Amino acid sequence: MTNYGKIAVLDEGFVFQGPRRGWLWRKPPPFSADYAAITEIVALKLDLITTDEVVFDIWLDDGRSLRLWESVEGFVELDAALAERLPGYFRDWRGVVIFPAFEENRTVIYQRAAEGVS
């Protein structure tokens, strides 16, 4: 099985640990984020010729961003945690992003309101 990294879902946020690939002898530093720091999440589908891959592009209020692939262990759990903790999160994004085939179907599934996350 290919290692695409792993997401650990926590009460206050999440941590993504990427694979060692491309970092020679050591793992890259983990990427951590609090749910309250998320300003926007965009879901889209990448056409990889023989398969499609759904990804989340996540932006934080400190200017950092991260692309998470659905192949990453913990992606489904993170989606559930985001839906539970972020007001206005578009829970039915899969039907919009996955279909129709061969289209990117870029969709904003979360955008933080001016008052922030409760």
C-alpha atoms as a printed R data frame, in Angstrom:
    type eleno elety resid chain resno       x      y       z
1   ATOM     1    CA   MET     A     1   0.000  0.000   0.000
2   ATOM     2    CA   THR     A     2   1.287  3.451  -0.906
3   ATOM     3    CA   ASN     A     3   1.918  5.872   1.937
4   ATOM     4    CA   TYR     A     4   0.265  9.224   1.252
5   ATOM     5    CA   GLY     A     5   0.571 10.397   4.823
6   ATOM     6    CA   LYS     A     6  -1.857 10.362   7.716
7   ATOM     7    CA   ILE     A     7  -4.326 12.768   9.293
8   ATOM     8    CA   ALA     A     8  -4.901 12.697  13.042
9   ATOM     9    CA   VAL     A     9  -8.234 14.264  13.969
10  ATOM    10    CA   LEU     A    10  -8.189 15.994  17.347
11  ATOM    11    CA   ASP     A    11 -10.842 17.811  19.396
12  ATOM    12    CA   GLU     A    12  -9.490 21.267  18.550
13  ATOM    13    CA   GLY     A    13  -8.012 20.620  15.102
14  ATOM    14    CA   PHE     A    14  -6.018 18.176  13.032
15  ATOM    15    CA   VAL     A    15  -2.433 17.166  12.298
16  ATOM    16    CA   PHE     A    16  -1.226 15.973   8.897
17  ATOM    17    CA   GLN     A    17   1.987 13.982   8.749
18  ATOM    18    CA   GLY     A    18   3.213 13.690   5.190
19  ATOM    19    CA   PRO     A    19   5.214 10.755   3.859
20  ATOM    20    CA   ARG     A    20   9.009 10.789   3.829
21  ATOM    21    CA   ARG     A    21   9.050 10.812   0.012
22  ATOM    22    CA   GLY     A    22  10.997 13.833  -1.239
23  ATOM    23    CA   TRP     A    23  12.504 14.577   2.180
24  ATOM    24    CA   LEU     A    24  15.420 12.174   1.830
25  ATOM    25    CA   TRP     A    25  16.188 10.615   5.215
26  ATOM    26    CA   ARG     A    26  13.675 12.251   7.482
27  ATOM    27    CA   LYS     A    27   9.973 12.917   7.528
28  ATOM    28    CA   PRO     A    28   8.715 16.421   6.793
29  ATOM    29    CA   PRO     A    29   7.497 18.418   9.774
30  ATOM    30    CA   PRO     A    30   3.836 17.796  10.632
31  ATOM    31    CA   PHE     A    31   1.230 20.358   9.553
32  ATOM    32    CA   SER     A    32  -1.203 21.185  12.342
33  ATOM    33    CA   ALA     A    33  -4.230 23.446  12.327
34  ATOM    34    CA   ASP     A    34  -7.025 24.396  14.687
35  ATOM    35    CA   TYR     A    35 -10.559 24.302  13.287
36  ATOM    36    CA   ALA     A    36 -10.981 27.923  14.408
37  ATOM    37    CA   ALA     A    37  -8.103 28.963  12.107
38  ATOM    38    CA   ILE     A    38  -9.711 27.596   8.923
39  ATOM    39    CA   THR     A    39 -10.964 30.396   6.678
40  ATOM    40    CA   GLU     A    40 -11.926 28.427   3.569
41  ATOM    41    CA   ILE     A    41 -12.097 24.892   2.210
42  ATOM    42    CA   VAL     A    42 -12.474 24.103  -1.478
43  ATOM    43    CA   ALA     A    43 -13.167 20.561  -2.674
44  ATOM    44    CA   LEU     A    44 -12.307 19.572  -6.234
45  ATOM    45    CA   LYS     A    45 -11.630 16.538  -8.358
46  ATOM    46    CA   LEU     A    46  -8.367 15.921 -10.188
47  ATOM    47    CA   ASP     A    47  -8.393 13.876 -13.411
48  ATOM    48    CA   LEU     A    48  -5.388 11.540 -13.149
49  ATOM    49    CA   ILE     A    49  -6.087  9.792 -16.482
50  ATOM    50    CA   THR     A    50  -6.842  6.323 -15.094
51  ATOM    51    CA   THR     A    51  -8.572  7.531 -11.938
52  ATOM    52    CA   ASP     A    52  -9.955 10.654 -10.320
53  ATOM    53    CA   GLU     A    53  -8.874 11.966  -6.935
54  ATOM    54    CA   VAL     A    54 -10.822 14.311  -4.689
55  ATOM    55    CA   VAL     A    55  -8.788 16.879  -2.778
56  ATOM    56    CA   PHE     A    56  -9.453 19.550  -0.172
57  ATOM    57    CA   ASP     A    57  -7.593 22.838  -0.440
58  ATOM    58    CA   ILE     A    58  -7.625 24.342   3.055
59  ATOM    59    CA   TRP     A    59  -6.646 27.943   3.861
60  ATOM    60    CA   LEU     A    60  -5.860 29.222   7.354
61  ATOM    61    CA   ASP     A    61  -6.009 32.717   8.828
62  ATOM    62    CA   ASP     A    62  -2.210 32.800   9.245
63  ATOM    63    CA   GLY     A    63  -1.709 32.525   5.473
64  ATOM    64    CA   ARG     A    64  -0.795 28.831   5.387
65  ATOM    65    CA   SER     A    65  -2.593 26.407   3.102
66  ATOM    66    CA   LEU     A    66  -2.659 22.678   2.577
67  ATOM    67    CA   ARG     A    67  -3.918 20.281  -0.082
68  ATOM    68    CA   LEU     A    68  -5.208 16.998   1.349
69  ATOM    69    CA   TRP     A    69  -5.933 14.058  -0.953
70  ATOM    70    CA   GLU     A    70  -8.744 11.592  -0.270
71  ATOM    71    CA   SER     A    71  -6.127  8.794  -0.387
72  ATOM    72    CA   VAL     A    72  -4.627 10.057   2.869
73  ATOM    73    CA   GLU     A    73  -5.482  7.924   5.876
74  ATOM    74    CA   GLY     A    74  -7.922  9.861   8.060
75  ATOM    75    CA   PHE     A    75  -9.473 11.936   5.229
76  ATOM    76    CA   VAL     A    76 -12.993 10.579   5.849
77  ATOM    77    CA   GLU     A    77 -12.656 11.168   9.587
78  ATOM    78    CA   LEU     A    78 -11.467 14.730   8.971
79  ATOM    79    CA   ASP     A    79 -14.441 15.384   6.674
80  ATOM    80    CA   ALA     A    80 -16.801 14.214   9.435
81  ATOM    81    CA   ALA     A    81 -15.025 16.359  12.061
82  ATOM    82    CA   LEU     A    82 -15.158 19.445   9.824
83  ATOM    83    CA   ALA     A    83 -18.873 18.911   9.181
84  ATOM    84    CA   GLU     A    84 -19.491 18.660  12.928
85  ATOM    85    CA   ARG     A    85 -17.402 21.661  13.969
86  ATOM    86    CA   LEU     A    86 -17.636 24.246  11.180
87  ATOM    87    CA   PRO     A    87 -20.955 26.117  10.909
88  ATOM    88    CA   GLY     A    88 -22.164 26.285   7.327
89  ATOM    89    CA   TYR     A    89 -19.982 23.377   6.159
90  ATOM    90    CA   PHE     A    90 -21.480 21.925   2.953
91  ATOM    91    CA   ARG     A    91 -22.017 18.308   4.004
92  ATOM    92    CA   ASP     A    92 -23.322 17.124   0.610
93  ATOM    93    CA   TRP     A    93 -20.240 18.221  -1.353
94  ATOM    94    CA   ARG     A    94 -19.550 14.735  -2.737
95  ATOM    95    CA   GLY     A    95 -22.555 14.738  -5.060
96  ATOM    96    CA   VAL     A    96 -21.455 18.067  -6.534
97  ATOM    97    CA   VAL     A    97 -17.704 17.387  -6.757
98  ATOM    98    CA   ILE     A    98 -17.694 13.755  -7.924
99  ATOM    99    CA   PHE     A    99 -20.289 14.148 -10.695
100 ATOM   100    CA   PRO     A   100 -20.126 14.726 -13.569
101 ATOM   101    CA   ALA     A   101 -17.039 12.733 -14.460
102 ATOM   102    CA   PHE     A   102 -14.057 14.354 -16.186
103 ATOM   103    CA   GLU     A   103 -14.817 17.754 -14.655
104 ATOM   104    CA   GLU     A   104 -12.898 19.492 -11.863
105 ATOM   105    CA   ASN     A   105 -16.135 20.606 -10.163
106 ATOM   106    CA   ARG     A   106 -14.344 23.040  -7.840
107 ATOM   107    CA   THR     A   107 -16.721 23.847  -4.975
108 ATOM   108    CA   VAL     A   108 -16.344 26.030  -1.893
109 ATOM   109    CA   ILE     A   109 -17.549 23.788   0.917
110 ATOM   110    CA   TYR     A   110 -16.710 26.120   3.788
111 ATOM   111    CA   GLN     A   111 -16.083 29.813   4.149
112 ATOM   112    CA   ARG     A   112 -15.694 31.299   7.597
113 ATOM   113    CA   ALA     A   113 -18.227 33.956   8.506
114 ATOM   114    CA   ALA     A   114 -16.954 37.311   9.723
115 ATOM   115    CA   GLU     A   115 -17.672 36.357  13.353
116 ATOM   116    CA   GLY     A   116 -15.514 33.179  13.126
117 ATOM   117    CA   VAL     A   117 -16.057 29.646  14.405
118 ATOM   118    CA   SER     A   118 -18.025 29.068  17.567
